[in-house]
Structure formats: structure tokens, C-alpha cells
Amino acid sequence: LLDNILEYIEYTEWRNNVIQNTKSQNPSSD
């Protein structure tokens, strides 16, 4: 279970980075 939690945390952090990168690349997408 702990491994799954760590994987989930890593995934969410990676996903947040991807979202931030996408927003920074498309600032006028709002």
C-alpha cells in the first residue's frame, strides 16, 4: 500500500508539473 501511495504522489506531482508547463506555454488559452 505504501508503494502505491508513493507512486500516486509521484504521479500527481508529475501531472501538476505537466499542467503548469502547458499553462505557461499557452498563457492565452484562458
N, CA, C, O and CB atoms as a CASP TS submission, in Angstrom:
PFRMAT TS
TARGET T0000
AUTHOR 0000-0000-0000
METHOD Language model
MODEL 1
PARENT N/A
ATOM      1  N   LEU     1       0.840  -1.209   0.000  1.00  0.00           N
ATOM      2  CA  LEU     1       0.000   0.000   0.000  1.00  0.00           C
ATOM      3  C   LEU     1       0.874   1.258   0.000  1.00  0.00           C
ATOM      4  O   LEU     1       0.580   2.223  -0.705  1.00  0.00           O
ATOM      5  CB  LEU     1      -0.949   0.007   1.231  1.00  0.00           C
ATOM      6  N   LEU     2       1.922   1.240   0.776  1.00  0.00           N
ATOM      7  CA  LEU     2       2.796   2.410   0.836  1.00  0.00           C
ATOM      8  C   LEU     2       3.384   2.705  -0.545  1.00  0.00           C
ATOM      9  O   LEU     2       3.460   3.863  -0.956  1.00  0.00           O
ATOM     10  CB  LEU     2       3.926   2.190   1.866  1.00  0.00           C
ATOM     11  N   ASP     3       3.794   1.665  -1.251  1.00  0.00           N
ATOM     12  CA  ASP     3       4.349   1.871  -2.588  1.00  0.00           C
ATOM     13  C   ASP     3       3.313   2.530  -3.486  1.00  0.00           C
ATOM     14  O   ASP     3       3.639   3.414  -4.278  1.00  0.00           O
ATOM     15  CB  ASP     3       4.818   0.533  -3.198  1.00  0.00           C
ATOM     16  N   ASN     4       2.077   2.101  -3.360  1.00  0.00           N
ATOM     17  CA  ASN     4       1.030   2.694  -4.191  1.00  0.00           C
ATOM     18  C   ASN     4       0.850   4.168  -3.862  1.00  0.00           C
ATOM     19  O   ASN     4       0.640   4.991  -4.753  1.00  0.00           O
ATOM     20  CB  ASN     4      -0.294   1.945  -4.003  1.00  0.00           C
ATOM     21  N   ILE     5       0.932   4.490  -2.589  1.00  0.00           N
ATOM     22  CA  ILE     5       0.792   5.892  -2.179  1.00  0.00           C
ATOM     23  C   ILE     5       1.940   6.719  -2.757  1.00  0.00           C
ATOM     24  O   ILE     5       1.722   7.817  -3.270  1.00  0.00           O
ATOM     25  CB  ILE     5       0.762   6.013  -0.628  1.00  0.00           C
ATOM     26  N   LEU     6       3.148   6.197  -2.673  1.00  0.00           N
ATOM     27  CA  LEU     6       4.296   6.931  -3.206  1.00  0.00           C
ATOM     28  C   LEU     6       4.149   7.112  -4.712  1.00  0.00           C
ATOM     29  O   LEU     6       4.443   8.181  -5.246  1.00  0.00           O
ATOM     30  CB  LEU     6       5.617   6.197  -2.879  1.00  0.00           C
ATOM     31  N   GLU     7       3.697   6.070  -5.390  1.00  0.00           N
ATOM     32  CA  GLU     7       3.512   6.186  -6.839  1.00  0.00           C
ATOM     33  C   GLU     7       2.438   7.222  -7.148  1.00  0.00           C
ATOM     34  O   GLU     7       2.561   7.988  -8.104  1.00  0.00           O
ATOM     35  CB  GLU     7       3.134   4.818  -7.457  1.00  0.00           C
ATOM     36  N   TYR     8       1.393   7.241  -6.341  1.00  0.00           N
ATOM     37  CA  TYR     8       0.313   8.203  -6.550  1.00  0.00           C
ATOM     38  C   TYR     8       0.828   9.628  -6.356  1.00  0.00           C
ATOM     39  O   TYR     8       0.499  10.527  -7.130  1.00  0.00           O
ATOM     40  CB  TYR     8      -0.861   7.921  -5.589  1.00  0.00           C
ATOM     41  N   ILE     9       1.637   9.822  -5.317  1.00  0.00           N
ATOM     42  CA  ILE     9       2.199  11.149  -5.058  1.00  0.00           C
ATOM     43  C   ILE     9       3.103  11.566  -6.217  1.00  0.00           C
ATOM     44  O   ILE     9       3.021  12.696  -6.697  1.00  0.00           O
ATOM     45  CB  ILE     9       2.989  11.161  -3.723  1.00  0.00           C
ATOM     46  N   GLU    10       3.950  10.666  -6.659  1.00  0.00           N
ATOM     47  CA  GLU    10       4.842  10.997  -7.770  1.00  0.00           C
ATOM     48  C   GLU    10       4.032  11.336  -9.012  1.00  0.00           C
ATOM     49  O   GLU    10       4.360  12.270  -9.744  1.00  0.00           O
ATOM     50  CB  GLU    10       5.806   9.832  -8.062  1.00  0.00           C
ATOM     51  N   TYR    11       2.973  10.573  -9.243  1.00  0.00           N
ATOM     52  CA  TYR    11       2.144  10.812 -10.427  1.00  0.00           C
ATOM     53  C   TYR    11       1.457  12.170 -10.339  1.00  0.00           C
ATOM     54  O   TYR    11       1.441  12.921 -11.315  1.00  0.00           O
ATOM     55  CB  TYR    11       1.097   9.697 -10.586  1.00  0.00           C
ATOM     56  N   THR    12       0.893  12.489  -9.183  1.00  0.00           N
ATOM     57  CA  THR    12       0.186  13.764  -9.047  1.00  0.00           C
ATOM     58  C   THR    12       1.161  14.930  -9.186  1.00  0.00           C
ATOM     59  O   THR    12       0.832  15.942  -9.804  1.00  0.00           O
ATOM     60  CB  THR    12      -0.547  13.837  -7.689  1.00  0.00           C
ATOM     61  N   GLU    13       2.352  14.796  -8.617  1.00  0.00           N
ATOM     62  CA  GLU    13       3.338  15.872  -8.744  1.00  0.00           C
ATOM     63  C   GLU    13       3.752  16.034 -10.202  1.00  0.00           C
ATOM     64  O   GLU    13       3.866  17.154 -10.699  1.00  0.00           O
ATOM     65  CB  GLU    13       4.576  15.589  -7.860  1.00  0.00           C
ATOM     66  N   TRP    14       3.977  14.907 -10.887  1.00  0.00           N
ATOM     67  CA  TRP    14       4.354  14.970 -12.295  1.00  0.00           C
ATOM     68  C   TRP    14       3.232  15.608 -13.112  1.00  0.00           C
ATOM     69  O   TRP    14       3.475  16.431 -13.995  1.00  0.00           O
ATOM     70  CB  TRP    14       4.682  13.561 -12.835  1.00  0.00           C
ATOM     71  N   ARG    15       1.999  15.211 -12.797  1.00  0.00           N
ATOM     72  CA  ARG    15       0.846  15.729 -13.523  1.00  0.00           C
ATOM     73  C   ARG    15       0.701  17.233 -13.297  1.00  0.00           C
ATOM     74  O   ARG    15       0.384  17.976 -14.226  1.00  0.00           O
ATOM     75  CB  ARG    15      -0.435  14.997 -13.092  1.00  0.00           C
ATOM     76  N   ASN    16       0.930  17.674 -12.075  1.00  0.00           N
ATOM     77  CA  ASN    16       0.845  19.106 -11.790  1.00  0.00           C
ATOM     78  C   ASN    16       1.898  19.866 -12.584  1.00  0.00           C
ATOM     79  O   ASN    16       1.633  20.958 -13.088  1.00  0.00           O
ATOM     80  CB  ASN    16       1.015  19.374 -10.283  1.00  0.00           C
ATOM     81  N   ASN    17       3.087  19.295 -12.695  1.00  0.00           N
ATOM     82  CA  ASN    17       4.148  19.945 -13.462  1.00  0.00           C
ATOM     83  C   ASN    17       3.751  20.050 -14.926  1.00  0.00           C
ATOM     84  O   ASN    17       3.981  21.076 -15.566  1.00  0.00           O
ATOM     85  CB  ASN    17       5.473  19.177 -13.322  1.00  0.00           C
ATOM     86  N   VAL    18       3.157  18.990 -15.453  1.00  0.00           N
ATOM     87  CA  VAL    18       2.740  18.998 -16.858  1.00  0.00           C
ATOM     88  C   VAL    18       1.669  20.066 -17.071  1.00  0.00           C
ATOM     89  O   VAL    18       1.693  20.792 -18.065  1.00  0.00           O
ATOM     90  CB  VAL    18       2.208  17.600 -17.287  1.00  0.00           C
ATOM     91  N   ILE    19       0.741  20.153 -16.139  1.00  0.00           N
ATOM     92  CA  ILE    19      -0.334  21.150 -16.258  1.00  0.00           C
ATOM     93  C   ILE    19       0.255  22.557 -16.207  1.00  0.00           C
ATOM     94  O   ILE    19      -0.132  23.418 -16.997  1.00  0.00           O
ATOM     95  CB  ILE    19      -1.390  20.965 -15.129  1.00  0.00           C
ATOM     96  N   GLN    20       1.175  22.793 -15.298  1.00  0.00           N
ATOM     97  CA  GLN    20       1.795  24.115 -15.185  1.00  0.00           C
ATOM     98  C   GLN    20       2.568  24.445 -16.457  1.00  0.00           C
ATOM     99  O   GLN    20       2.527  25.577 -16.937  1.00  0.00           O
ATOM    100  CB  GLN    20       2.730  24.177 -13.957  1.00  0.00           C
ATOM    101  N   ASN    21       3.271  23.458 -17.000  1.00  0.00           N
ATOM    102  CA  ASN    21       4.032  23.691 -18.227  1.00  0.00           C
ATOM    103  C   ASN    21       3.091  24.020 -19.378  1.00  0.00           C
ATOM    104  O   ASN    21       3.372  24.896 -20.195  1.00  0.00           O
ATOM    105  CB  ASN    21       4.894  22.463 -18.576  1.00  0.00           C
ATOM    106  N   THR    22       1.978  23.311 -19.432  1.00  0.00           N
ATOM    107  CA  THR    22       1.019  23.559 -20.506  1.00  0.00           C
ATOM    108  C   THR    22       0.442  24.964 -20.382  1.00  0.00           C
ATOM    109  O   THR    22       0.276  25.658 -21.385  1.00  0.00           O
ATOM    110  CB  THR    22      -0.110  22.510 -20.482  1.00  0.00           C
ATOM    111  N   LYS    23       0.136  25.383 -19.166  1.00  0.00           N
ATOM    112  CA  LYS    23      -0.424  26.723 -18.960  1.00  0.00           C
ATOM    113  C   LYS    23       0.605  27.788 -19.327  1.00  0.00           C
ATOM    114  O   LYS    23       0.264  28.795 -19.947  1.00  0.00           O
ATOM    115  CB  LYS    23      -0.884  26.904 -17.495  1.00  0.00           C
ATOM    116  N   SER    24       1.842  27.573 -18.950  1.00  0.00           N
ATOM    117  CA  SER    24       2.876  28.563 -19.232  1.00  0.00           C
ATOM    118  C   SER    24       3.149  28.641 -20.733  1.00  0.00           C
ATOM    119  O   SER    24       3.523  29.696 -21.246  1.00  0.00           O
ATOM    120  CB  SER    24       4.168  28.223 -18.471  1.00  0.00           C
ATOM    121  N   GLN    25       2.962  27.524 -21.433  1.00  0.00           N
ATOM    122  CA  GLN    25       3.189  27.528 -22.875  1.00  0.00           C
ATOM    123  C   GLN    25       2.004  28.163 -23.605  1.00  0.00           C
ATOM    124  O   GLN    25       2.164  28.707 -24.698  1.00  0.00           O
ATOM    125  CB  GLN    25       3.426  26.095 -23.387  1.00  0.00           C
ATOM    126  N   ASN    26       0.817  28.092 -23.000  1.00  0.00           N
ATOM    127  CA  ASN    26      -0.382  28.655 -23.623  1.00  0.00           C
ATOM    128  C   ASN    26      -1.037  29.646 -22.660  1.00  0.00           C
ATOM    129  O   ASN    26      -2.095  29.352 -22.103  1.00  0.00           O
ATOM    130  CB  ASN    26      -1.384  27.528 -24.021  1.00  0.00           C
ATOM    131  N   PRO    27      -0.438  30.791 -22.461  1.00  0.00           N
ATOM    132  CA  PRO    27      -0.964  31.753 -21.486  1.00  0.00           C
ATOM    133  C   PRO    27      -2.287  32.365 -21.934  1.00  0.00           C
ATOM    134  O   PRO    27      -3.049  32.855 -21.101  1.00  0.00           O
ATOM    135  CB  PRO    27       0.051  32.858 -21.245  1.00  0.00           C
ATOM    136  N   SER    28      -2.571  32.346 -23.220  1.00  0.00           N
ATOM    137  CA  SER    28      -3.799  32.961 -23.722  1.00  0.00           C
ATOM    138  C   SER    28      -4.901  31.931 -23.919  1.00  0.00           C
ATOM    139  O   SER    28      -5.902  32.217 -24.575  1.00  0.00           O
ATOM    140  CB  SER    28      -3.530  33.686 -25.034  1.00  0.00           C
ATOM    141  N   SER    29      -4.733  30.742 -23.362  1.00  0.00           N
ATOM    142  CA  SER    29      -5.745  29.691 -23.536  1.00  0.00           C
ATOM    143  C   SER    29      -6.947  29.951 -22.644  1.00  0.00           C
ATOM    144  O   SER    29      -7.966  29.271 -22.762  1.00  0.00           O
ATOM    145  CB  SER    29      -5.149  28.306 -23.228  1.00  0.00           C
ATOM    146  N   ASP    30      -6.837  30.932 -21.749  1.00  0.00           N
ATOM    147  CA  ASP    30      -7.960  31.216 -20.855  1.00  0.00           C
ATOM    148  C   ASP    30      -9.114  31.737 -21.690  1.00  0.00           C
ATOM    149  O   ASP    30     -10.176  32.046 -21.150  1.00  0.00           O
ATOM    150  CB  ASP    30      -7.564  32.244 -19.747  1.00  0.00           C
TER
END
